Amino acid sequence: PMERINERIEDIIELAKGHLTDFLKIYGVHLNDVKVLIMPQDARMRELIQAEVASIIREELKDPRIGFVTVMHVELADNLRHADIYISPMGTDQQKKATFKAIRSATPFIRRLLGERIKIKFIPEITVKWDHSGEHADTVFRLLRELEQEQAAPGETPREGNSGD
């Protein structure tokens, strides 16, 4: 059921993009031009910092403790002087902790390379934070699968604490 829901959502998004693109063509405007116009500057800066930090972690950090990691999102202070960078390391708990610690200790290096890659007046101070949203999503999907399995197995007695109603 979740796969069908996700597929349906993707279909709806594609349909909406198509309608918006058709509408904009009437006025001679391209969708990418609109994105630049309606996306606030701080949103563009967050995306740029996120992409550059991901690239730096992937290509420049040579610490063997760093495993697979995803830069989930970036939060910027209103004055653009501070950035919270949320990462989601993968692997065992020990590997996740080692990856997080290694990246956190590399923040001065990351900030310096960010300053070389992004030409802005002030490079924000960086704080690396652990994004647990992926772990929470895994828990939700696991619980949904368990619920689906329980409902798919008729005639079985409900689990303890469940009235079956």
C-alpha positions in Angstrom: 0.0 0.0 0.0 2.8 2.5 0.8 4.4 1.9 -2.6 1.1 2.6 -4.3 0.6 5.8 -2.3 4.2 7.0 -3.0 3.7 6.2 -6.7 0.4 8.2 -6.7 2.0 11.1 -5.0 4.8 11.2 -7.6 2.2 11.1 -10.4 0.3 14.0 -8.9 3.6 16.0 -8.5 4.5 15.3 -12.2 1.0 16.3 -13.3 1.2 19.6 -11.3 4.6 20.3 -12.8 3.2 19.7 -16.3 0.3 22.0 -15.7 2.5 24.8 -14.3 5.0 24.4 -17.2 2.1 24.7 -19.7 0.7 27.7 -17.9 4.1 29.5 -17.9 4.7 28.7 -21.6 1.7 30.9 -22.4 3.6 33.8 -20.9 6.9 32.8 -22.3 8.5 32.0 -18.9 10.5 28.9 -18.1 10.0 27.0 -14.9 13.6 27.4 -13.8 13.3 31.2 -14.1 10.3 31.1 -11.8 12.1 29.0 -9.2 14.9 31.6 -9.0 12.3 34.4 -8.7 10.2 32.8 -6.0 12.9 31.1 -4.0 14.1 33.4 -1.3 17.8 34.2 -1.2 18.4 32.3 2.1 16.7 29.2 0.6 19.1 29.3 -2.4 22.0 29.8 0.1 20.9 26.8 2.2 20.7 24.6 -0.9 24.1 25.8 -2.1 25.7 25.2 1.3 24.1 21.8 1.6 25.4 20.7 -1.8 28.9 22.1 -1.2 29.2 20.5 2.3 28.0 17.2 0.9 30.6 17.5 -1.9 33.4 18.4 0.7 32.5 15.4 2.9 32.4 13.0 -0.1 35.5 14.3 -1.9 37.8 16.1 0.5 37.5 14.4 3.9 40.0 11.5 4.0 39.2 10.4 7.6 38.8 6.6 7.6 36.2 6.9 10.4 33.8 8.6 7.9 31.4 6.1 6.4 28.3 6.8 4.3 26.6 10.0 5.3 23.8 12.2 3.9 23.6 15.9 4.4 19.9 16.2 5.1 19.4 19.9 5.3 20.9 23.2 6.4 19.4 25.9 8.7 20.7 29.4 8.4 20.5 32.2 10.8 18.6 35.3 9.5 21.9 37.2 9.3 23.6 34.2 7.5 26.4 34.2 10.1 25.6 30.7 11.5 24.6 27.4 9.8 23.3 24.3 11.4 24.2 21.4 9.1 22.1 18.3 9.7 23.6 15.0 8.7 22.4 11.4 8.8 25.2 8.8 9.1 24.6 5.2 8.0 25.8 1.9 9.4 26.0 0.4 12.8 25.6 2.5 15.9 29.4 2.5 16.4 30.0 3.5 12.7 27.4 6.3 12.9 29.0 7.7 16.1 32.5 7.6 14.5 31.3 9.3 11.3 29.5 12.0 13.3 32.5 12.6 15.5 34.9 12.7 12.5 32.7 15.2 10.6 32.2 17.4 13.7 35.9 17.5 14.3 36.4 18.5 10.6 34.1 21.6 10.8 36.9 24.1 10.6 38.3 22.4 7.5 34.8 22.2 6.0 34.2 25.9 6.7 37.5 26.9 5.1 36.8 24.9 1.9 33.2 26.3 1.9 34.8 29.8 1.9 36.9 28.9 -1.1 33.9 27.5 -3.0 31.2 30.1 -2.2 32.0 33.7 -2.7 30.0 35.5 0.0 30.9 38.3 2.4 30.8 36.1 5.5 31.1 32.4 5.7 28.8 31.1 8.4 30.0 29.4 11.5 29.1 25.8 11.2 27.5 23.5 13.7 27.1 19.8 12.7 24.0 18.2 14.1 22.6 14.7 13.9 19.4 14.4 11.9 17.3 11.6 13.3 14.4 11.9 10.8 15.6 8.9 8.8 15.7 6.8 11.9 12.2 7.9 12.8 11.0 7.2 9.3 12.4 3.7 9.5 10.6 3.1 12.8 7.3 4.3 11.3 7.7 2.1 8.2 8.6 -0.9 10.3 5.5 -0.3 12.5 3.3 0.1 9.4 4.7 -3.2 7.9 4.0 -5.0 11.2 0.4 -3.6 11.2 0.0 -4.7 7.6 1.2 -8.2 8.4 -1.1 -8.4 11.4 -4.1 -7.4 9.3 -3.1 -9.7 6.5 -3.1 -12.8 8.8 -6.8 -13.4 9.6 -7.7 -15.8 12.4 -4.6 -15.0 14.4 -5.1 -13.8 17.9 -4.4 -10.1 18.5 -1.2 -9.2 20.2 -1.2 -8.6 23.9 -2.7 -5.2 24.9 -4.7 -5.0 21.7 -8.5 -5.5 22.1 -8.9 -6.4 18.4 -11.6 -3.7 17.8 
